[in-house]
Amino acid sequence: MANTQPWVRNYQPGVPAEIELPTQSLVAMFERSVAEAGTHPAMEFFGRRTTYAELGEQVERAAEGLRRLGVRAGDRVALILPNCPQHVVAFYAVLRLGAVVVEHNPLYTSRELRHQFEDHQARVVVAWDKATAALREFPADIEIDHVVSVNLLDAFPAAKRLALRLPVKKLRATRASLTAPAPGTTTWKELLSHGRIDSSHPRPSVKDLAAIQYTSGTTGRPKGAMLTHFNLYSNALQGEAWMQGAEYRKEVFYAILPMFHAFGMTLYLTYGVLKQGLLVLFPKFDVDLVLDAMKKSPATVYCAVPPIYERTAMAAKEKGISLRSCRFCISGAMNLPDHVVELWESVSGGLLVEGYGMTESSPVALGNPFHPSRRTGTIGVPFPSTLMKVVDVDDVGREVQRGEPGELLLKGPQVFQGYWNNPEETARTLTADGWLRTGDVVTVDADGFTTVVDRAKELIITGGFNVSPTEVEAALRLHPDVKDAAVVGKPLERGGEMVVAAVELEPGTALDEEALRAHCREHLAAYKVPRRIVAIDEMPRSMLGKILRTQVRDRILPGL
């Protein structure tokens, strides 16, 4: 299979072309880690540590509590939690019952959550107490039997908990940001009060559904990607093969990416637990909290997005805090600029490499090697046991020539099972012979190193030509007045589209539309130059910092 592919020769020495595929579930993986790691710390939250043995007991208690609430194998259980110890426990407690985890962003509004609940119809929810208000706004036709409310302060060290009760304005504000009343719910403490689940209670199989992860919905409403234990466990094993030198019970993972996102879920909840590492949990990215934690528990695995790498490196240099412990650093979700790589590697102890994935591939499918063979500016090469091909955007049956742009297709054990309750979208995304259509336009060089050109569904067609929004955005960012840019297409009555740009300007500058167009003409063919350029105060971004072109389009097109 993969060992005949040209990219394998660029793997870091020791990385296999294929992994041994899992035959057991994530529950078996978790229980093995608990048994082997024992008193080794599994989690750290604001300085308070939990051992693997303690984590295992909490999972068994939470599983029994959920069983008493009526959760059975195959049921969907919604999690609406930031990164916190209760999130790790809830994830494995749901899986222990053979039920299905459905992750949600705890900052979503009631309206954003409603569509997902209408789709998956979970009747039991484990939610941050501050997120329960959104559930109370649901219409009556969304039936929820039980809500388990989580107070983050319960996981704090006792001294910090007591300090937050002091009648000090700043402390009161901090407490209000962390917790809120959640009337009519079962508390997390109550959930864990019934003792451990019976050890004979059936466990899931490797082929069972483990999670439904909703996509970001860049093209329409979010869709629930179905990921099995096999998919998620396979991706964790692929990550283990890729990160040569990472040791069991030696690695410290900084959980700054949200665990409700596919990247964070695999990196921390599956791969981190597989390696029996210490998960240092942050409810949100706060550079001061991160650097404080570095003094006590220096990170060895620090995976993030480019803006976080840049902010962390600059703050560490300013404060004189060492980042030399960070050996394994992967960037994803957006393009990784050269200057960020140079900055990070100047202050850390390891390479910063770019990878590629999507919710539908559990999520990681390609990565740059942790080796001098890596190529900055590319998303790397396919992971072990992963195949790719590049096809004509309009004819998926025709592979394009090497170096020619086309849509990236993937096949491997991490590829999802389809979309929940959505066979039409599943058929559009998975080919009959099991290839995943990514919707990304890429080019591939002779060694298999892959470069993302754009999203196939976001290409702008003007005058019969395809325009890459990414290319136009890159040209706009070269102008000294432009802090950031997003490019979209405005449909025209006569057919085709008009290239339109939104720019976020540097402080103290004013929009000069004609000057920006003149600047673009110096870098782009005439048909790619935006016909209209508008200024917006701040780009809408995802939780990972990625610009949401769909929201940009909705914001600027009605006024043009």
C-alpha positions as CSV (number, residue, x, y, z in Angstrom):
1,M,0.0,0.0,0.0
2,A,1.7,3.2,1.2
3,N,5.2,1.8,1.1
4,T,5.3,2.2,-2.7
5,Q,4.4,5.9,-2.6
6,P,7.1,8.5,-3.3
7,W,6.5,10.5,-0.1
8,V,7.5,7.7,2.2
9,R,11.2,8.3,1.5
10,N,10.8,11.8,3.1
11,Y,9.5,10.3,6.4
12,Q,11.5,10.9,9.5
13,P,13.7,7.8,10.1
14,G,11.7,5.2,12.1
15,V,8.3,6.3,10.9
16,P,6.6,3.2,9.3
17,A,4.8,3.4,6.0
18,E,1.8,1.6,7.6
19,I,0.6,1.3,11.2
20,E,-0.9,-1.8,12.9
21,L,-4.6,-1.0,12.9
22,P,-6.5,-1.1,16.2
23,T,-8.6,-4.1,17.1
24,Q,-10.0,-2.7,20.4
25,S,-12.0,0.4,21.3
26,L,-10.9,3.7,22.8
27,V,-12.3,2.4,26.1
28,A,-9.9,-0.5,26.1
29,M,-7.1,2.0,25.3
30,F,-8.1,4.3,28.1
31,E,-8.4,1.4,30.7
32,R,-4.9,0.2,29.6
33,S,-3.5,3.7,30.2
34,V,-5.1,3.9,33.6
35,A,-3.8,0.5,34.6
36,E,-0.2,1.2,33.4
37,A,0.1,4.8,34.4
38,G,-1.5,4.5,37.9
39,T,-0.1,7.3,40.0
40,H,1.4,9.3,37.1
41,P,-0.4,12.6,36.7
42,A,-3.0,12.6,33.9
43,M,-4.3,16.2,34.2
44,E,-3.3,19.6,35.6
45,F,-5.9,22.4,36.0
46,F,-4.7,25.7,37.5
47,G,-2.1,23.8,39.3
48,R,-4.3,21.0,40.6
49,R,-3.2,17.5,39.4
50,T,-5.3,14.3,38.9
51,T,-3.6,10.9,38.6
52,Y,-4.5,8.3,36.0
53,A,-5.9,6.1,38.8
54,E,-8.1,9.0,40.0
55,L,-9.2,9.8,36.4
56,G,-10.1,6.1,35.9
57,E,-12.3,6.1,39.1
58,Q,-14.0,9.4,38.1
59,V,-14.8,8.0,34.6
60,E,-16.4,4.8,36.2
61,R,-18.4,7.0,38.6
62,A,-19.6,9.3,35.8
63,A,-20.5,6.3,33.6
64,E,-22.7,4.9,36.5
65,G,-24.3,8.3,36.9
66,L,-25.1,8.6,33.2
67,R,-26.4,5.0,33.2
68,R,-28.8,5.9,36.0
69,L,-30.0,8.9,33.9
70,G,-31.0,6.4,31.2
71,V,-28.0,6.6,28.8
72,R,-27.7,3.3,26.8
73,A,-25.4,2.1,24.1
74,G,-25.9,4.0,20.9
75,D,-27.5,7.0,22.6
76,R,-26.1,10.4,21.8
77,V,-24.8,12.5,24.8
78,A,-24.1,16.2,24.2
79,L,-21.0,17.7,25.8
80,I,-20.9,21.5,26.0
81,L,-17.7,22.1,27.8
82,P,-14.5,24.1,27.7
83,N,-11.2,22.3,28.3
84,C,-11.4,21.1,32.0
85,P,-11.0,17.9,33.9
86,Q,-14.7,17.2,33.8
87,H,-14.5,17.2,30.0
88,V,-12.0,14.4,29.9
89,V,-14.0,12.4,32.4
90,A,-17.3,12.9,30.5
91,F,-15.8,12.0,27.2
92,Y,-14.7,8.5,28.4
93,A,-17.7,8.0,30.6
94,V,-20.0,8.3,27.6
95,L,-17.8,5.9,25.6
96,R,-17.7,3.4,28.5
97,L,-21.4,3.0,28.1
98,G,-21.2,2.4,24.3
99,A,-22.9,5.8,23.8
100,V,-21.9,8.5,21.4
101,V,-20.1,11.8,22.3
102,V,-21.5,14.9,20.5
103,E,-19.1,17.8,21.1
104,H,-20.3,21.4,21.1
105,N,-18.7,24.8,21.4
106,P,-19.7,26.2,24.8
107,L,-19.7,29.8,23.5
108,Y,-22.4,29.0,20.9
109,T,-25.6,30.9,21.1
110,S,-28.9,29.1,21.6
111,R,-29.7,29.5,17.9
112,E,-26.3,27.9,16.9
113,L,-26.9,25.0,19.2
114,R,-30.5,24.4,18.2
115,H,-29.8,23.1,14.7
116,Q,-27.3,20.6,16.0
117,F,-29.7,19.3,18.8
118,E,-32.5,19.0,16.2
119,D,-30.2,16.9,14.2
120,H,-28.6,14.5,16.8
121,Q,-31.5,14.6,19.3
122,A,-29.4,13.9,22.4
123,R,-31.6,13.6,25.5
124,V,-28.8,13.9,28.0
125,V,-26.4,16.9,28.1
126,V,-23.3,17.5,30.2
127,A,-22.7,21.3,30.1
128,W,-20.7,24.1,31.6
129,D,-23.1,25.8,34.0
130,K,-22.6,29.1,32.1
131,A,-23.8,27.3,28.9
132,T,-27.0,26.0,30.4
133,A,-28.8,29.3,29.8
134,A,-28.6,28.7,26.1
135,L,-30.4,25.4,26.6
136,R,-33.2,27.0,28.5
137,E,-34.0,29.2,25.4
138,F,-34.6,26.1,23.3
139,P,-38.2,25.7,21.9
140,A,-40.4,23.1,23.5
141,D,-40.1,20.7,20.5
142,I,-36.4,20.0,21.5
143,E,-36.8,17.4,24.3
144,I,-34.0,17.1,26.8
145,D,-34.4,14.7,29.7
146,H,-31.4,15.6,31.8
147,V,-28.8,18.4,32.0
148,V,-25.7,17.8,34.1
149,S,-24.2,21.1,35.0
150,V,-20.4,21.5,35.5
151,N,-19.0,24.2,37.8
152,L,-15.4,24.7,36.7
153,L,-14.4,26.0,40.2
154,D,-15.0,22.4,41.5
155,A,-11.8,21.4,39.7
156,F,-9.7,24.3,41.0
157,P,-7.2,23.9,43.8
158,A,-8.9,24.5,47.2
159,A,-6.8,27.7,47.8
160,K,-7.8,29.2,44.5
161,R,-11.4,28.3,45.1
162,L,-11.4,30.0,48.4
163,A,-9.7,33.1,47.1
164,L,-12.4,33.6,44.4
165,R,-15.0,33.8,47.2
166,L,-13.4,37.0,48.7
167,P,-15.4,40.2,48.4
168,V,-13.0,41.8,45.9
169,K,-14.3,43.3,42.7
170,K,-11.7,41.8,40.4
171,L,-12.1,38.3,42.0
172,R,-15.9,38.6,41.8
173,A,-15.6,39.4,38.0
174,T,-13.3,36.4,37.6
175,R,-15.8,34.1,39.4
176,A,-18.7,35.4,37.3
177,S,-16.7,34.5,34.1
178,L,-16.2,31.0,35.3
179,T,-19.6,29.9,36.8
180,A,-23.2,30.8,36.8
181,P,-26.4,29.4,38.4
182,A,-27.9,26.4,36.6
183,P,-31.4,25.8,38.0
184,G,-33.1,22.6,37.4
185,T,-30.0,20.6,36.6
186,T,-28.2,17.6,38.1
187,T,-24.8,18.8,39.4
188,W,-21.6,17.1,38.4
189,K,-21.0,16.2,42.0
190,E,-24.4,14.4,42.1
191,L,-23.6,12.6,38.9
192,L,-20.5,11.1,40.5
193,S,-22.2,10.2,43.8
194,H,-23.5,6.7,43.0
195,G,-20.3,4.7,43.0
196,R,-18.5,2.9,40.1
197,I,-20.2,1.2,37.2
198,D,-20.4,-2.6,37.3
199,S,-17.2,-3.9,35.7
200,S,-19.4,-6.4,33.7
201,H,-21.3,-3.7,31.9
202,P,-20.8,-4.2,28.2
203,R,-18.1,-2.2,26.5
204,P,-18.2,-0.9,22.9
205,S,-16.4,-2.6,20.0
206,V,-13.8,-1.0,17.8
207,K,-16.3,-0.5,14.9
208,D,-18.9,1.2,17.1
209,L,-19.7,4.9,16.6
210,A,-17.7,7.0,19.1
211,A,-18.4,10.6,18.3
212,I,-20.4,13.0,16.1
213,Q,-18.3,16.1,15.4
214,Y,-20.1,18.9,13.7
215,T,-18.2,20.6,10.9
216,S,-17.6,24.4,10.9
217,G,-20.3,24.8,8.2
218,T,-18.2,26.9,5.8
219,T,-20.6,25.8,3.1
220,G,-24.0,25.9,4.5
221,R,-25.3,24.5,7.8
222,P,-23.0,22.4,10.0
223,K,-23.1,18.6,9.4
224,G,-22.4,15.9,11.9
225,A,-19.4,13.8,10.9
226,M,-19.6,10.2,12.3
227,L,-16.4,8.9,13.7
228,T,-16.0,5.4,15.0
229,H,-13.6,4.1,17.7
230,F,-11.6,2.6,14.9
231,N,-11.3,6.0,13.1
232,L,-10.2,7.9,16.2
233,Y,-7.9,5.2,17.6
234,S,-6.3,4.8,14.2
235,N,-5.6,8.5,14.0
236,A,-4.0,8.4,17.5
237,L,-1.8,5.6,16.4
238,Q,-0.8,7.4,13.3
239,G,0.1,10.4,15.4
240,E,2.2,8.1,17.6
241,A,4.0,6.8,14.6
242,W,4.7,10.3,13.3
243,M,6.0,11.8,16.6
244,Q,9.1,9.6,16.9
245,G,10.8,10.0,20.2
246,A,7.7,10.9,22.2
247,E,7.8,8.7,25.3
248,Y,5.2,7.1,27.5
249,R,4.5,9.0,30.8
250,K,7.2,11.6,29.8
251,E,5.3,14.1,27.6
252,V,3.4,17.2,28.8
253,F,0.6,18.2,26.5
254,Y,-0.6,21.8,26.7
255,A,-4.3,21.6,25.9
256,I,-4.9,25.1,24.5
257,L,-6.8,24.0,21.4
258,P,-10.5,23.3,22.3
259,M,-11.2,19.7,22.9
260,F,-14.6,20.1,21.3
261,H,-12.7,20.7,18.0
262,A,-11.5,17.6,16.1
263,F,-7.8,18.6,16.4
264,G,-8.0,19.1,20.1
265,M,-10.0,16.0,20.7
266,T,-7.5,13.7,18.9
267,L,-4.4,15.5,20.2
268,Y,-5.4,15.4,23.9
269,L,-8.3,13.0,24.5
270,T,-7.0,10.1,22.4
271,Y,-3.3,10.6,21.5
272,G,-2.4,12.2,24.8
273,V,-4.1,9.5,26.8
274,L,-2.6,6.8,24.6
275,K,0.9,8.2,25.5
276,Q,-0.1,8.4,29.2
277,G,1.0,12.0,29.1
278,L,0.1,14.9,31.4
279,L,-2.6,17.1,30.0
280,V,-2.3,20.7,31.2
281,L,-5.8,22.1,30.6
282,F,-6.6,25.7,29.7
283,P,-10.3,26.7,29.4
284,K,-9.2,29.3,26.8
285,F,-5.9,30.5,25.5
286,D,-4.4,33.0,27.9
287,V,-0.7,33.7,27.2
288,D,0.0,34.7,30.8
289,L,-1.6,31.5,32.2
290,V,0.4,29.5,29.6
291,L,3.7,31.1,30.6
292,D,3.0,30.7,34.3
293,A,2.3,27.0,33.7
294,M,5.6,26.7,31.8
295,K,7.5,27.4,35.1
296,K,6.0,24.4,36.9
297,S,5.2,21.9,34.1
298,P,7.1,22.8,30.9
299,A,5.3,21.7,27.8
300,T,6.9,19.1,25.5
301,V,3.9,18.9,23.1
302,Y,2.6,22.4,22.1
303,C,0.3,22.3,19.1
304,A,-1.6,25.4,18.1
305,V,-2.5,27.8,15.3
306,P,-0.1,30.4,13.9
307,P,-1.4,33.4,15.9
308,I,-1.0,31.5,19.2
309,Y,2.6,30.5,18.3
310,E,3.4,34.1,17.5
311,R,1.8,35.5,20.7
312,T,3.4,32.8,22.9
313,A,6.9,33.3,21.5
314,M,6.8,37.1,21.7
315,A,5.5,37.1,25.3
316,A,8.1,34.5,26.3
317,K,10.9,36.5,24.9
318,E,9.6,39.7,26.6
319,K,9.3,37.9,30.0
320,G,12.4,35.8,29.7
321,I,10.6,32.5,30.0
322,S,12.1,29.5,28.4
323,L,10.2,27.5,25.8
324,R,13.1,25.1,25.1
325,S,11.1,22.1,26.4
326,C,8.7,22.3,23.4
327,R,9.9,19.5,21.2
328,F,6.8,18.6,19.2
329,C,5.0,21.5,17.7
330,I,2.4,21.1,14.9
331,S,0.4,24.0,13.3
332,G,-2.9,23.5,11.6
333,A,-6.2,25.2,10.5
334,M,-4.6,27.9,8.4
335,N,-1.4,28.8,6.5
336,L,1.8,28.9,8.6
337,P,3.8,32.0,7.7
338,D,7.6,31.7,7.4
339,H,8.2,34.5,9.9
340,V,6.2,32.6,12.6
341,V,8.3,29.5,12.0
342,E,11.5,31.4,12.4
343,L,10.3,33.2,15.5
344,W,9.0,30.1,17.2
345,E,12.1,28.0,16.4
346,S,14.4,30.7,17.7
347,V,12.9,30.4,21.2
348,S,11.8,26.7,21.4
349,G,13.6,23.4,21.4
350,G,12.1,21.8,18.3
351,L,10.8,22.2,14.8
352,L,7.5,23.8,14.1
353,V,5.8,21.9,11.3
354,E,2.5,22.3,9.5
355,G,-0.1,19.6,9.1
356,Y,-3.4,19.1,7.5
357,G,-6.7,17.6,8.5
358,M,-10.4,17.9,8.6
359,T,-13.2,16.8,10.9
360,E,-14.0,14.0,8.3
361,S,-10.5,12.5,8.7
362,S,-10.4,12.3,12.5
363,P,-8.8,14.9,11.7
364,V,-5.1,14.5,10.7
365,A,-4.2,13.2,7.3
366,L,-1.0,14.9,6.2
367,G,1.9,16.4,8.1
368,N,5.5,17.7,7.7
369,P,8.1,15.4,9.1
370,F,9.9,16.3,12.4
371,H,13.0,16.1,10.4
372,P,15.2,18.3,8.1
373,S,13.2,16.9,5.2
374,R,10.2,19.0,6.2
375,R,9.2,21.8,3.7
376,T,7.9,25.0,5.2
377,G,5.0,26.4,3.3
378,T,3.5,23.0,2.5
379,I,1.1,20.8,4.5
380,G,3.6,17.9,4.2
381,V,2.9,14.4,3.1
382,P,0.3,11.7,3.9
383,F,0.4,10.0,7.3
384,P,1.2,6.3,7.5
385,S,-1.5,4.1,6.1
386,T,-3.0,7.1,4.3
387,L,-3.3,7.5,0.5
388,M,-4.0,10.6,-1.5
389,K,-4.8,11.5,-5.1
390,V,-5.5,14.8,-6.8
391,V,-8.3,15.0,-9.3
392,D,-10.0,17.4,-11.6
393,V,-12.3,19.7,-9.6
394,D,-15.1,19.1,-12.1
395,D,-14.4,15.5,-12.9
396,V,-13.5,13.5,-9.8
397,G,-12.8,10.4,-12.0
398,R,-9.8,12.1,-13.7
399,E,-6.5,12.4,-11.9
400,V,-4.5,15.5,-12.8
401,Q,-0.8,15.6,-13.8
402,R,1.8,16.0,-11.1
403,G,2.1,19.7,-10.2
404,E,-1.3,20.6,-11.7
405,P,-3.9,22.0,-9.3
406,G,-6.8,19.7,-8.4
407,E,-9.0,18.5,-5.6
408,L,-7.4,16.5,-2.8
409,L,-8.9,13.1,-2.2
410,L,-7.9,10.9,0.8
411,K,-8.3,7.3,1.9
412,G,-7.2,5.7,5.2
413,P,-8.4,4.2,8.4
414,Q,-9.1,7.7,9.9
415,V,-11.7,8.6,7.2
416,F,-15.2,9.0,8.6
417,Q,-18.3,7.0,8.1
418,G,-20.5,9.7,6.6
419,Y,-22.7,12.5,8.0
420,W,-25.4,11.8,10.6
421,N,-28.9,11.8,9.1
422,N,-27.5,13.2,5.8
423,P,-27.1,10.5,3.1
424,E,-27.1,13.1,0.3
425,E,-24.1,15.0,1.7
426,T,-22.4,11.7,2.5
427,A,-22.7,10.6,-1.1
428,R,-21.3,13.9,-2.3
429,T,-18.3,13.6,0.1
430,L,-17.4,9.9,0.0
431,T,-16.9,8.3,-3.4
432,A,-18.3,4.8,-4.0
433,D,-14.8,3.3,-3.5
434,G,-14.2,5.1,-0.2
435,W,-12.2,8.2,-1.1
436,L,-12.9,11.3,0.9
437,R,-13.4,14.5,-1.2
438,T,-11.8,17.2,0.9
439,G,-13.0,20.2,-1.2
440,D,-9.5,21.6,-1.0
441,V,-7.5,22.5,-4.2
442,V,-3.9,21.5,-3.9
443,T,-0.7,21.0,-5.9
444,V,1.7,18.1,-5.2
445,D,5.4,18.0,-6.0
446,A,7.4,15.0,-7.1
447,D,8.1,14.0,-3.5
448,G,4.5,14.2,-2.4
449,F,4.8,17.5,-0.5
450,T,1.4,19.1,-0.8
451,T,0.4,22.8,-1.0
452,V,-3.1,24.0,-0.4
453,V,-4.2,26.4,-3.2
454,D,-7.8,27.1,-2.0
455,R,-11.1,25.6,-1.1
456,A,-12.8,24.2,-4.2
457,K,-16.2,25.6,-3.1
458,E,-14.7,29.0,-2.4
459,L,-13.0,29.6,-5.8
460,I,-14.4,32.6,-7.5
461,I,-15.4,32.3,-11.1
462,T,-15.1,35.5,-13.0
463,G,-15.1,35.9,-16.8
464,G,-14.6,32.1,-17.1
465,F,-11.5,32.2,-15.0
466,N,-11.0,30.7,-11.5
467,V,-9.8,33.1,-8.9
468,S,-8.2,31.8,-5.6
469,P,-9.3,34.0,-2.7
470,T,-6.1,33.0,-0.8
471,E,-3.9,34.4,-3.6
472,V,-5.7,37.7,-3.6
473,E,-5.7,37.9,0.2
474,A,-1.9,37.3,0.2
475,A,-1.4,40.2,-2.2
476,L,-3.5,42.6,-0.2
477,R,-1.6,41.7,3.0
478,L,1.6,42.9,1.4
479,H,0.3,46.5,1.5
480,P,1.5,48.3,4.7
481,D,-2.0,49.6,5.5
482,V,-3.6,46.1,5.5
483,K,-3.6,44.1,8.7
484,D,-5.7,41.3,7.3
485,A,-7.9,40.5,4.4
486,A,-10.7,38.2,3.2
487,V,-11.9,37.8,-0.4
488,V,-15.2,36.5,-1.6
489,G,-17.3,36.4,-4.7
490,K,-20.4,38.4,-5.3
491,P,-22.8,36.7,-7.7
492,L,-23.7,38.8,-10.8
493,E,-27.1,38.8,-12.5
494,R,-25.5,38.0,-15.9
495,G,-23.7,35.0,-14.4
496,G,-20.3,34.6,-12.9
497,E,-19.0,36.5,-9.9
498,M,-17.3,39.7,-9.0
499,V,-14.2,39.6,-6.8
500,V,-14.8,41.5,-3.6
501,A,-12.4,42.1,-0.7
502,A,-12.8,43.0,3.0
503,V,-9.8,44.5,4.7
504,E,-8.9,45.0,8.3
505,L,-6.7,48.1,8.3
506,E,-3.7,48.9,10.5
507,P,-4.5,51.4,13.3
508,G,-4.4,55.0,12.2
509,T,-4.9,54.3,8.5
510,A,-7.9,55.0,6.2
511,L,-9.2,53.0,3.3
512,D,-8.0,54.2,-0.1
513,E,-9.7,51.7,-2.3
514,E,-8.1,52.8,-5.6
515,A,-4.6,52.7,-4.0
516,L,-5.2,49.1,-2.9
517,R,-6.5,48.1,-6.3
518,A,-3.4,49.7,-7.9
519,H,-1.3,47.7,-5.4
520,C,-3.1,44.5,-6.4
521,R,-2.5,45.1,-10.1
522,E,1.3,45.0,-9.3
523,H,1.0,41.5,-8.0
524,L,-2.1,39.9,-9.8
525,A,-3.5,39.4,-13.2
526,A,-6.2,42.0,-14.0
527,Y,-9.1,39.6,-13.6
528,K,-8.0,38.7,-10.0
529,V,-8.0,42.4,-8.8
530,P,-11.0,43.1,-6.5
531,R,-13.6,45.2,-8.1
532,R,-14.7,46.4,-4.7
533,I,-12.8,46.7,-1.4
534,V,-14.5,47.5,1.9
535,A,-13.0,48.1,5.3
536,I,-14.3,46.2,8.4
537,D,-13.3,46.8,12.0
538,E,-12.4,43.2,12.8
539,M,-12.4,39.9,10.9
540,P,-14.9,37.3,12.1
541,R,-12.9,34.3,13.2
542,S,-13.4,30.7,14.4
543,M,-12.3,29.5,17.8
544,L,-9.0,28.6,16.2
545,G,-8.5,32.0,14.8
546,K,-9.4,31.1,11.2
547,I,-11.1,33.8,9.1
548,L,-14.7,32.8,8.4
549,R,-15.3,33.8,4.8
550,T,-18.9,32.8,5.0
551,Q,-19.5,35.4,7.7
552,V,-17.5,38.0,5.8
553,R,-19.7,37.4,2.8
554,D,-22.9,37.8,4.8
555,R,-21.6,41.0,6.3
556,I,-20.4,42.9,3.3
557,L,-22.3,41.6,0.2
558,P,-25.7,43.1,1.1
559,G,-24.3,46.6,1.1
560,L,-22.6,46.3,-2.3
